[in-house]
Amino acid sequence: MAIPPPEQPERNSPQTAQYIFEAKIPRITATLPDIQSLPRTLGTRDLVVFLIFDIIVLSFAMLMQLAGPFALLYWLIGTCTFFLPGAVVFYWLARHLPGQGSPYVWLKSVFNPVLGFTITFSIWLTSMLYTSTSLQEAIIYFRMLKPAWLYTSSQQGLLMILMLFLATAISCLPLARLKHLLFIACLGYGALYIILGASALWRLQHGVLWLLPWNHPATQPLLWHEQPLFYSFTILAFLGLNHPLFMGSEVHEGQAGLRRASKYIWWGAAIIPFLYLLALVGAAAWTPVVSRNETQAAIELWINAFGPVVTFPATLVLGLADIFQAVIFMVLFSRLLITLAQHHRLPPAFARINAAGVPVFTMLVQAFTILVVMVIGFIFIPSLFESGNNAIEIERTTHEIMLASSFVLLLCSTSLFFTLPIILSFNRAKGKNIASAANYKRLVLTAIALLGTGATLVAIWATLTQSWVAGLSNEHWGSIILMVVFIMLILGWLCGEMPRLSVLLSDQKRVTRSEKTLREQLQEAYQQQGVLLLELEKLYREQAFAATIDPVTELPNHRAVMSYIDATLARAQAEHSSFIIMFIDLDHFKSVNDQWGHRAGDTILYEVAQRLHANLHQEDVIGRYGGEEFALICTNSDLPTTRKRARQLCTILAERPFLCSVRDNTYEISVTASIGIAAYPRHGTTRDALIEQADRAMYRAKQKGRNCICCSS
């Protein structure tokens, strides 16, 4: 009699469907390409080095020195109204706004992503203009060494390419190595300013009083003339305090590390004004009246201080300093493109880095952009005019226009950053950090931000209204600067919008392809659902069969036998009927396993099970109780009939040997059985009692000599 399998789960249940889809259908997600993170290798010292190279330029000090003895006054005013307020504001932004110093994240969190992207990309494009002026200034220094060699456009173009290649190669060094190189160069660069200041103190130890405006020989023409212009030169010299924050994602320990490393701002606030002070004091001591050509004035300063013998090394060092500044610009501003790519505003290629953690593709894009700017500004435009000194003067004018235009654009972005604390202080929804602070702290921060904003606006106004070129009127100068600024903004918007739209389009195509693939797989899955459900049903049946059938004898196992005894006992109690349990144990079966092996033993167990099963009544159930022991449950039978059947079973097992193949040989193995019988309710009324009585009867049969039967007493 077959034992029914356990209850199966509902065929169309939610659990069944969940199993099918989780097991058979892979999940499809529209993921964007993985973008690697830049290695975190920077600390406070490294950001200070970046800041010094970004801001300190001797030619800018010479522009401040155009004010004569009032240069120190403008230095003090610029420090108090722009540099120190900038330090306070950018330190607060670095510590309170998320994004690890990214201007895009700052602007996006305060305004919106589109405005943040447009301004960030415009800053990057402006920085390329700014970098080209640094490299052009290096060319001017090198041309002073050999004027005859660098006179034609082809010679200048070759030198331009060589210097750009050198700057790009240095900027492509792994940051872990580059920071050490820059630190050593920074120490040497700072030492030059210290030497210059020391020489000035030695020079002025007997004549300090002539530094005062009313004692200076050039005081009369410079006393109150062009004051806003000199102030804008001072702001130009101090511009860039927030640029090292662009490297915030490469600072140790992420955002928490950047909060600590943002102290570089205070180190810079102490070092940079001091170095500029040394340069101004040196210029006042050795070059009281400065030429309008700031690069030439820087060389004259060193010649006046140490003699003509330093012409070559001073020119070489100043040219290399400009190249290092270009390297700093390329490294810093490349992070703007990387940030935009990481936020999926530019193609992922801009954020791709090599094994050393260097964004080579971004560096090459920047190098190409700088080359285009330099070719247009310093080769193509001067070539349209007459050759000779006029072409050089045009080149000089182009340099000043590009420098002033990039200065105005960077001032506009800086003024926007100055306004962030002001906006947040009046917007409690966005400015939670300010809103939770004391009122006086909010007022102080807002006042400092307003002071810095006012300084940038004054510098913008002064740059637009007063010409930097002697032969160019203020009206023409302002018109040209506004035109260049407008063109740069339009180019920034167009050049930035096209990659952004391209990224959005590619992302949409990627999502569409993923959704199409998902729909196709879902459709295929629905078509196969019937087959999968049938497979699942078959799987459950196989599991049910495996849980109740003994694999050796293919009879019900111990668990199934016990379940059937319980069911039969419950039915007998309910119907007041009887049934009999018969335990059949093979005699000396251990010797069979020991002599012929367990494979032979399993074969005999299977043959025994088949003989027993073949001689069952329809209502009887037989199963393997354990080892070499079988249990037979007989219903609708009495003891005399059961004894007779037990003798028949012993005879069936003993009369014919079992055939077993061992090592390619067939042997005949004789097996007998001892049988114990217990009846319900005569010998027990519980399952355990009946099993115990049948087991004892079986052992008495073995004690009588085996191959016999015994009934419980």
DOVEX-219633 format. One line per 8 residues: number of its first residue (from 0); their letters; for each residue z, x, y of C-alpha. Coordinates in steps of 0.001 Angstrom, whole numbers, m for minus. Example, Ala and Ser with C-alpha at 12.3 -4.5 7.8 and 13.67 -1.06 7.14 Angstrom:
<recs>
0) AS) 7800:12300:m4500 ~ 7140:13670:m1060
</recs>
This chain:
<recs>
0) MAIPPPEQ) 0:0:0 ~ m954:1475:3341 ~ 1651:1857:6056 ~ 430:420:9421 ~ 52:2981:12261 ~ 2269:2795:15319 ~ 1281:563:18213 ~ m1620:1959:20237
8) PERNSPQT) m1890:1932:24038 ~ m3951:m688:25698 ~ m7541:343:25715 ~ m8307:m260:29393 ~ m4875:589:30745 ~ m4497:2675:33936 ~ m2938:5463:31879 ~ m6040:5623:29712
16) AQYIFEAK) m8335:5810:32716 ~ m6171:8497:34314 ~ m6348:10566:31138 ~ m10107:10240:30966 ~ m10776:11292:34553 ~ m8208:14083:34633 ~ m9391:15520:31316 ~ m13143:15046:31560
24) IPRITATL) m14114:15088:35255 ~ m13643:18170:37448 ~ m12312:17498:40912 ~ m14755:18078:43762 ~ m13488:19061:47188 ~ m15567:19910:50221 ~ m14039:23297:50883 ~ m15205:25614:53607
32) PDIQSLPR) m15945:29275:52814 ~ m12835:31405:52445 ~ m12069:33465:55544 ~ m10023:36589:55066 ~ m7096:37377:57293 ~ m6980:40589:59286 ~ m4465:43181:58042 ~ m1114:43154:59855
40) TLGTRDLV) m662:46758:60962 ~ 377:46612:64643 ~ 3741:46904:66346 ~ 5118:46964:69876 ~ 4081:50585:70487 ~ 484:49880:69488 ~ 227:46928:71876 ~ 1571:49133:74688
48) VFLIFDII) m1168:51677:73948 ~ m3828:48947:74027 ~ m2433:47692:77324 ~ m2439:51110:78999 ~ m6034:51828:78038 ~ m7029:48294:79022 ~ m5569:48451:82533 ~ m5149:52047:83719
56) VLSFAMLM) m8393:53295:85300 ~ m8350:56108:87855 ~ m11385:54760:89689 ~ m9490:51503:90323 ~ m6705:53548:91909 ~ m9357:55086:94139 ~ m10432:51575:95166 ~ m6826:50838:96159
64) QLAGPFAL) m6725:54136:98047 ~ m9477:52819:100327 ~ m6606:51203:102216 ~ m5324:54672:103048 ~ m1546:54855:103397 ~ m1395:51082:103087 ~ m2435:51503:99436 ~ 1235:51873:98492
72) LYWLIGTC) 1985:48627:100320 ~ m806:46794:98481 ~ 389:48355:95238 ~ 3840:46913:95872 ~ 2501:43490:96903 ~ 154:43314:93919 ~ 2940:44305:91534 ~ 5306:41666:92906
80) TFFLPGAV) 2830:38812:93357 ~ 518:39262:90359 ~ 1587:41829:87783 ~ 5257:40898:87369 ~ 4594:37103:87496 ~ 1893:37680:84902 ~ 4408:39544:82737 ~ 6846:36626:82924
88) VFYWLARH) 4221:33957:82214 ~ 2445:35746:79366 ~ 5746:36759:77772 ~ 6798:33103:77827 ~ 3444:31960:76407 ~ 3621:34516:73599 ~ 7086:33357:72605 ~ 6714:29600:72978
96) LPGQGSPY) 3118:28585:72294 ~ 1692:28763:68767 ~ m1419:30650:67795 ~ m261:34283:67822 ~ m1614:35014:71295 ~ m4953:33281:70852 ~ m6236:31821:74153 ~ m8279:29303:72188
104) VWLKSVFN) m5187:27932:70441 ~ m3262:27843:73723 ~ m5993:25963:75568 ~ m6679:23670:72624 ~ m3023:22698:72335 ~ m2729:21978:76075 ~ m6204:20591:76820 ~ m8733:19967:74030
112) PVLGFTIT) m10754:22009:71500 ~ m14056:21786:73396 ~ m12609:23138:76640 ~ m10657:25767:74708 ~ m13808:26922:72942 ~ m15926:27002:76118 ~ m13375:29029:78080 ~ m12660:31410:75199
120) FSIWLTSM) m16327:32118:74583 ~ m16901:32589:78329 ~ m14055:35114:78368 ~ m15723:36987:75545 ~ m19119:36990:77250 ~ m17508:38167:80485 ~ m15764:40944:78602 ~ m19142:42203:77421
128) LYTSTSLQ) m20152:42486:81070 ~ m16854:44250:81771 ~ m17365:46650:78870 ~ m20854:47526:80017 ~ m19466:48540:83433 ~ m16995:50892:81712 ~ m19785:52555:79746 ~ m21958:52723:82870
136) EAIIYFRM) m19089:54378:84729 ~ m18907:56937:81917 ~ m22636:57569:82396 ~ m22031:58120:86105 ~ m19358:60714:85304 ~ m21613:62536:82849 ~ m24495:62445:85319 ~ m22315:64345:87768
144) LKPAWLYT) m22214:67200:85244 ~ m25996:67562:84901 ~ m27797:65455:87537 ~ m31211:66865:86587 ~ m30836:65835:82941 ~ m29904:62222:83503 ~ m32290:61311:86280 ~ m34984:59298:84483
152) SSQQGLLM) m34499:55881:82948 ~ m35367:57146:79458 ~ m32704:59864:79635 ~ m30095:57386:80843 ~ m31150:54933:78166 ~ m30748:57573:75459 ~ m27281:58503:76747 ~ m26421:54812:76989
160) ILMLFLAT) m27327:54277:73333 ~ m25408:57387:72255 ~ m22250:56345:74092 ~ m22519:52788:72844 ~ m22958:54120:69316 ~ m19905:56346:69751 ~ m17781:53494:71103 ~ m18925:51173:68315
168) AISCLPLA) m18253:53784:65630 ~ m14730:54389:66926 ~ m14029:50663:67197 ~ m15127:50240:63553 ~ m12428:52597:62308 ~ m9688:50901:60253 ~ m7010:49707:62634 ~ m4331:51607:60715
176) RLKHLLFI) m6135:54867:61667 ~ m7486:53795:65036 ~ m4025:53019:66397 ~ m2876:56587:65718 ~ m5971:58028:67414 ~ m5428:55800:70431 ~ m1751:56730:70603 ~ m2589:60449:70774
184) ACLGYGAL) m5299:59810:73383 ~ m2872:57648:75365 ~ m300:60438:75475 ~ m2909:62816:76856 ~ m4200:60220:79307 ~ m715:59491:80613 ~ m12:63222:80897 ~ m2942:63531:83344
192) YIILGASA) m1347:61005:85686 ~ 2017:62734:85418 ~ 394:66085:86235 ~ m1403:64491:89170 ~ 1827:62971:90489 ~ 3727:66229:90048 ~ 1066:68117:91977 ~ 1267:65511:94736
200) LWRLQHGV) 5035:65921:95014 ~ 4603:69661:95244 ~ 1979:69153:97930 ~ 4034:66692:99934 ~ 7427:68340:99728 ~ 7082:69537:103338 ~ 5019:66708:104796 ~ 6025:63365:103288
208) LWLLPWNH) 6297:61642:106670 ~ 2561:61635:107266 ~ 2239:59125:104434 ~ 3617:56477:106787 ~ 850:54353:108290 ~ 1525:55261:111883 ~ 1277:58998:111101 ~ m1856:58831:108946
216) PATQPLLW) m5078:60111:110592 ~ m7081:57235:109122 ~ m4647:54527:110147 ~ m6567:53192:113132 ~ m9746:52013:111378 ~ m7857:50854:108256 ~ m4675:49333:109693 ~ m5520:45595:109561
224) HEQPLFYS) m9169:45625:108565 ~ m10335:44213:105225 ~ m6821:43526:104007 ~ m7776:40794:101448 ~ m10381:43116:99933 ~ m7814:45846:99324 ~ m5498:43258:97818 ~ m8257:42151:95424
232) FTILAFLG) m8773:45804:94407 ~ m5082:45932:93534 ~ m5364:42792:91409 ~ m8425:44296:89699 ~ m6380:47353:88774 ~ m3626:45190:87228 ~ m5896:42744:85382 ~ m5619:42435:81597
240) LNHPLFMG) m1913:42076:80880 ~ m2531:39372:78259 ~ m5414:41063:76445 ~ m3291:42782:73729 ~ m2059:39322:72745 ~ m5555:38760:71307 ~ m4382:41067:68466 ~ m1404:38809:67717
248) SEVHEGQA) m2646:37893:64232 ~ m2528:41603:63278 ~ 1096:42158:64273 ~ 3636:42706:61528 ~ 5410:39538:60283 ~ 3076:37039:61951 ~ 4327:34751:64707 ~ 7904:35973:64405
256) GLRRASKY) 6715:39573:64675 ~ 4615:38734:67719 ~ 7649:37267:69457 ~ 9345:40637:69062 ~ 6234:42689:69779 ~ 5592:40697:72970 ~ 8161:42987:74540 ~ 5198:45305:75040
264) IWWGAAII) 4665:43327:78251 ~ 7915:44654:79722 ~ 7092:48193:78642 ~ 3725:47787:80334 ~ 5364:46279:83417 ~ 7347:49514:83749 ~ 4741:52111:82729 ~ 1556:50831:84373
272) PFLYLLAL) 2826:50429:87969 ~ 4475:53837:87633 ~ 1234:55528:86524 ~ m708:53826:89321 ~ 1975:54963:91756 ~ 1468:58553:90601 ~ m2295:58176:91071 ~ m1878:56694:94574
280) VGAAAWTP) 573:59381:95606 ~ m1810:62024:94277 ~ m4730:60454:96103 ~ m2702:60268:99325 ~ m1722:63908:98988 ~ m5091:65429:98076 ~ m7690:62917:99307 ~ m6341:61055:102361
288) VVSRNETQ) m9753:59558:103194 ~ m11446:58149:100082 ~ m15183:57646:99621 ~ m16547:54165:98903 ~ m17831:55605:95597 ~ m14667:55338:93478 ~ m16036:57455:90600 ~ m16962:60284:92948
296) AAIELWIN) m13606:59942:94686 ~ m11814:60341:91323 ~ m13603:63646:90703 ~ m12925:64818:94270 ~ m9248:64110:93744 ~ m9023:66537:90822 ~ m11170:69143:92589 ~ m8997:69002:95717
304) AFGPVVTF) m5844:69243:93618 ~ m6795:72031:91215 ~ m10002:73558:92548 ~ m13669:73529:91479 ~ m12764:75069:88120 ~ m11589:71658:86845 ~ m14841:69881:87717 ~ m16242:69968:84205
312) PATLVLGL) m13053:69163:82241 ~ m11979:66473:84735 ~ m15389:64803:84646 ~ m15488:65002:80852 ~ m11970:63585:80466 ~ m12621:60705:82867 ~ m15893:59881:81086 ~ m14157:59909:77701
320) ADIFQAVI) m11389:57727:79129 ~ m14007:55124:80060 ~ m15448:55314:76551 ~ m11983:54766:75085 ~ m11536:51830:77429 ~ m14814:50395:76121 ~ m13478:50862:72572 ~ m10330:48963:73513
328) FMVLFSRL) m12404:46162:75023 ~ m14588:45902:71918 ~ m11569:45782:69602 ~ m9600:43313:71724 ~ m12358:40883:72585 ~ m13829:40891:69085 ~ m10677:39017:68089 ~ m11779:36118:70278
336) LITLAQHH) m14879:35646:68128 ~ m12815:36032:64962 ~ m10387:33348:66145 ~ m13227:30957:66922 ~ m14740:31592:63484 ~ m11376:31075:61792 ~ m11153:27687:63508 ~ m14725:26896:62359
344) RLPPAFAR) m16136:27007:65874 ~ m18480:29898:65024 ~ m20207:30842:61747 ~ m17848:32386:59158 ~ m19763:35675:59361 ~ m17953:36470:62623 ~ m14617:36472:60774 ~ m15858:38481:57797
352) INAAGVPV) m14138:41840:57327 ~ m14909:44753:55042 ~ m12587:46371:52513 ~ m10890:48365:55285 ~ m10140:45204:57285 ~ m12769:45848:59990 ~ m14989:43021:61326 ~ m18143:45131:61284
360) FTMLVQAF) m20538:42233:61859 ~ m18662:41119:64970 ~ m18596:44681:66303 ~ m22355:45016:65822 ~ m22966:41707:67606 ~ m20855:42931:70512 ~ m22673:46272:70592 ~ m26037:44514:70714
368) TILVVMVI) m24842:42209:73510 ~ m23535:45159:75542 ~ m26811:47018:75010 ~ m28812:44056:76308 ~ m26571:43761:79391 ~ m26800:47480:80131 ~ m30570:47625:79676 ~ m31079:44679:82016
376) GFIFIPSL) m28493:45687:84595 ~ m28830:49465:84697 ~ m32386:50218:83557 ~ m34666:47238:84046 ~ m33436:46082:87461 ~ m33316:49602:89042 ~ m36791:50336:87646 ~ m38162:47475:89745
384) FESGNNAI) m37337:49436:92884 ~ m38395:52817:94144 ~ m37418:55894:92192 ~ m35104:58636:93381 ~ m31936:58063:95319 ~ m32886:54478:96030 ~ m32974:53674:92290 ~ m29594:55341:91858
392) EIERTTHE) m28222:53313:94750 ~ m29620:50134:93191 ~ m27965:51107:89926 ~ m24722:51657:91808 ~ m25061:48256:93499 ~ m25752:46594:90153 ~ m22615:48221:88759 ~ m20497:46841:91600
400) IMLASSFV) m22026:43362:91280 ~ m21413:43239:87536 ~ m17875:44537:87963 ~ m17088:42007:90696 ~ m18665:39119:88757 ~ m16725:39884:85598 ~ m13618:40309:87775 ~ m14055:36819:89252
408) LLLCSTSL) m14626:35254:85836 ~ m11584:36949:84324 ~ m9523:35899:87347 ~ m10574:32295:86765 ~ m9386:32434:83153 ~ m6180:34214:84200 ~ m5447:31539:86804 ~ m5912:28924:84096
416) FFTLPIIL) m3348:30706:81918 ~ m990:30812:84903 ~ m1233:27039:85167 ~ m235:26413:81531 ~ 3531:26560:82209 ~ 3021:24338:85254 ~ 1136:21735:83210 ~ 3687:21851:80436
424) SFNRAKGK) 6566:21463:82859 ~ 5134:18130:84047 ~ 3986:16956:80627 ~ 7029:16357:78464 ~ 4934:15330:75475 ~ 3309:18772:75312 ~ 5951:20882:77010 ~ 8927:20254:74771
432) NIASAANY) 10178:23823:75161 ~ 10246:23555:78939 ~ 11526:19996:78983 ~ 14503:20991:76865 ~ 15382:23888:79151 ~ 17669:23684:82164 ~ 16118:22377:85372 ~ 16584:25621:87263
440) KRLVLTAI) 14758:27555:84505 ~ 11874:25132:84678 ~ 11727:25477:88446 ~ 11868:29276:88309 ~ 9107:29456:85692 ~ 6965:27011:87652 ~ 7497:28972:90885 ~ 6518:32240:89202
448) ALLGTGAT) 3429:30629:87699 ~ 2457:29228:91116 ~ 2895:32677:92663 ~ 585:34226:90077 ~ m1937:31414:90486 ~ m1956:31885:94242 ~ m2496:35635:93831 ~ m5538:35076:91594
456) LVAIWATL) m7007:32535:94005 ~ m6584:34936:96935 ~ m8244:37707:94919 ~ m11158:35407:94007 ~ m11589:34370:97622 ~ m11450:37984:98834 ~ m13990:39123:96241 ~ m16422:36367:97186
464) TQSWVAGL) m16103:36769:100943 ~ m16026:40562:101378 ~ m18745:42822:100067 ~ m17998:45805:97833 ~ m21324:47423:98765 ~ m21702:48968:102195 ~ m25353:47964:102686 ~ m24899:44361:101559
472) SNEHWGSI) m23649:41681:103939 ~ m20706:39498:103024 ~ m22891:36367:102903 ~ m25463:37890:100571 ~ m22715:39464:98487 ~ m20908:36150:97983 ~ m24141:34366:97099 ~ m25080:36990:94526
480) ILMVVFIM) m21618:36948:92916 ~ m21589:33148:92741 ~ m25065:33154:91236 ~ m24088:35711:88589 ~ m20876:33809:87817 ~ m22815:30553:87491 ~ m25401:32190:85225 ~ m22640:33684:83066
488) LILGWLCG) m20933:30311:82734 ~ m24201:28613:81782 ~ m25020:31378:79291 ~ m21493:31208:77926 ~ m21782:27485:77415 ~ m25267:27612:75887 ~ m24683:30672:73701 ~ m21364:29279:72567
496) EMPRLSVL) m22478:25691:72071 ~ m25395:26538:69806 ~ m23294:28450:67227 ~ m20619:25755:67437 ~ m23151:23006:66777 ~ m24661:25112:64013 ~ m21245:25426:62379 ~ m20620:21694:62679
504) LSDQKRVT) m24032:20949:61201 ~ m23554:23363:58299 ~ m20084:21944:57626 ~ m21506:18425:57599 ~ m24268:19474:55217 ~ m21714:21111:52955 ~ m19569:17990:52911 ~ m22637:15821:52280
512) RSEKTLRE) m23693:17986:49335 ~ m20194:17850:47918 ~ m20038:14074:48266 ~ m23448:13741:46627 ~ m22339:15897:43724 ~ m19157:13875:43405 ~ m21058:10590:43364 ~ m23407:11891:40682
520) QLQEAYQQ) m20528:13035:38529 ~ m18676:9765:39020 ~ m21776:7813:38050 ~ m22190:9916:34933 ~ m18508:9460:34155 ~ m18760:5684:34420 ~ m21745:5733:32076 ~ m19752:7711:29534
528) QGVLLLEL) m16569:5713:29947 ~ m17183:3600:26844 ~ m17775:6670:24716 ~ m14696:8352:26118 ~ m12549:5300:25409 ~ m13761:5250:21813 ~ m12946:8926:21503 ~ m9525:8245:22920
536) EKLYREQA) m8941:5411:20459 ~ m10017:7637:17601 ~ m7699:10339:18872 ~ m4746:7956:18862 ~ m5565:6820:15320 ~ m5765:10395:14138 ~ m2458:11160:15786 ~ m875:8080:14172
544) FAATIDPV) m2252:9088:10770 ~ m989:12649:11185 ~ 2460:11361:12149 ~ 2919:9238:8957 ~ 850:10963:6237 ~ 1855:14063:4303 ~ m998:16595:4632 ~ m549:18020:1066
552) TELPNHRA) m394:14865:m1012 ~ m2070:12457:1422 ~ 805:10060:722 ~ 3187:8636:3316 ~ 5619:11341:4462 ~ 9420:11251:4551 ~ 9500:9520:7932 ~ 7143:6783:6738
560) VMSYIDAT) 9106:6291:3490 ~ 12372:5854:5361 ~ 10748:3385:7758 ~ 9356:1372:4839 ~ 12751:1320:3065 ~ 14338:m47:6267 ~ 11655:m2702:6567 ~ 11934:m3695:2883
568) LARAQAEH) 15725:m3798:3110 ~ 15610:m6051:6171 ~ 13145:m8402:4466 ~ 15225:m8506:1273 ~ 18360:m9319:3228 ~ 16571:m12069:5082 ~ 14961:m13543:1932 ~ 17904:m12818:m424
576) SSFIIMFI) 15546:m10969:m2724 ~ 15800:m7635:m4510 ~ 13825:m4364:m4690 ~ 14163:m1061:m6523 ~ 13987:2568:m5351 ~ 12754:5130:m7816 ~ 13162:8895:m7152 ~ 10683:11073:m9098
584) DLDHFKSV) 11471:14810:m9120 ~ 9202:17343:m10873 ~ 11001:19542:m13404 ~ 11114:23328:m12940 ~ 8600:23158:m10123 ~ 10042:26239:m8422 ~ 8889:28332:m11368 ~ 5383:26986:m10859
592) NDQWGHRA) 5377:28198:m7250 ~ 6871:31532:m8247 ~ 4400:32139:m11096 ~ 1179:30693:m9750 ~ 1757:30708:m5983 ~ 2198:28025:m3390 ~ m1501:27188:m3233 ~ m1395:26298:m6898
600) GDTILYEV) 1825:24367:m6282 ~ 197:22347:m3508 ~ m2751:21577:m5827 ~ m420:20256:m8540 ~ 1520:18188:m5980 ~ m1744:16604:m4891 ~ m2793:15833:m8490 ~ 664:14399:m9276
608) AQRLHANL) 422:12156:m6200 ~ m3011:10951:m7285 ~ m1826:10056:m10813 ~ 1232:8242:m9486 ~ m772:6386:m6861 ~ m3346:5329:m9441 ~ m680:3564:m11510 ~ 977:1587:m8714
616) HQEDVIGR) 1137:m2147:m8406 ~ m429:m3627:m5342 ~ 2900:m4371:m3642 ~ 4439:m954:m4449 ~ 4638:1985:m2017 ~ 4988:5620:m3006 ~ 5508:8584:m695 ~ 6581:12198:m667
624) YGGEEFAL) 10290:12264:11 ~ 10431:16058:322 ~ 9547:19208:m1623 ~ 8594:18196:m5186 ~ 10364:14818:m4914 ~ 8602:11464:m4594 ~ 10023:8019:m3723 ~ 8631:4789:m5181
632) ICTNSDLP) 9679:1411:m3709 ~ 9074:m1525:m6049 ~ 9313:m5110:m4870 ~ 9238:m8223:m7034 ~ 10477:m6223:m10035 ~ 13618:m6206:m12173 ~ 15431:m3303:m13864 ~ 14007:m3668:m17385
640) TTRKRARQ) 10464:m3797:m16060 ~ 11147:m854:m13767 ~ 12558:1257:m16655 ~ 9434:543:m18629 ~ 7194:1592:m15742 ~ 9268:4742:m15191 ~ 8747:5766:m18842 ~ 5018:5147:m18412
648) LCTILAER) 4962:7394:m15344 ~ 6802:10187:m17179 ~ 4281:9880:m19996 ~ 1320:9905:m17586 ~ 2542:13130:m16008 ~ 3487:14920:m19248 ~ 701:13942:m21647 ~ m2097:15797:m19899
656) PFLCSVRD) m1728:19265:m18268 ~ m2919:19842:m14706 ~ m5881:22136:m14094 ~ m5426:24784:m11380 ~ m7738:27572:m10226 ~ m6049:30895:m9478 ~ m8122:33946:m8537 ~ m11345:32395:m9851
664) NTYEISVT) m9653:31486:m13159 ~ m8702:27979:m14276 ~ m5317:27462:m15937 ~ m3624:24471:m17553 ~ m121:23838:m16183 ~ 2164:21253:m17739 ~ 4514:19353:m15479 ~ 7210:16798:m16336
672) ASIGIAAY) 9404:14634:m14127 ~ 12956:13284:m14024 ~ 13356:9793:m12575 ~ 16405:8108:m11030 ~ 16541:4344:m10372 ~ 18680:2284:m7941 ~ 18397:m1467:m7297 ~ 19237:m3592:m4290
680) PRHGTTRD) 21737:m5248:m4051 ~ 23253:m4233:m7379 ~ 23686:m518:m6642 ~ 23893:m615:m2832 ~ 23308:m2749:192 ~ 22333:m52:2695 ~ 19527:2417:2786 ~ 21777:5453:2548
688) ALIEQADR) 23725:3941:m346 ~ 20566:3155:m2298 ~ 19108:6609:m1673 ~ 22351:8257:m2754 ~ 22525:6194:m5969 ~ 18892:6896:m6843 ~ 19395:10592:m6154 ~ 22495:10765:m8410
696) AMYRAKQK) 20664:8950:m11175 ~ 17790:11425:m10876 ~ 20196:14394:m11219 ~ 21804:12805:m14302 ~ 18328:12565:m15794 ~ 17886:16290:m15251 ~ 21272:16965:m16831 ~ 20180:15017:m19926
704) GRNCICCS) 17387:17470:m20497 ~ 14713:16445:m17960 ~ 11513:14460:m18579 ~ 13577:11319:m18832 ~ 14839:8450:m16729 ~ 18301:7339:m15683 ~ 19482:4190:m13934 ~ 22374:4088:m11486
712) S) 25553:2665:m13023
</recs>
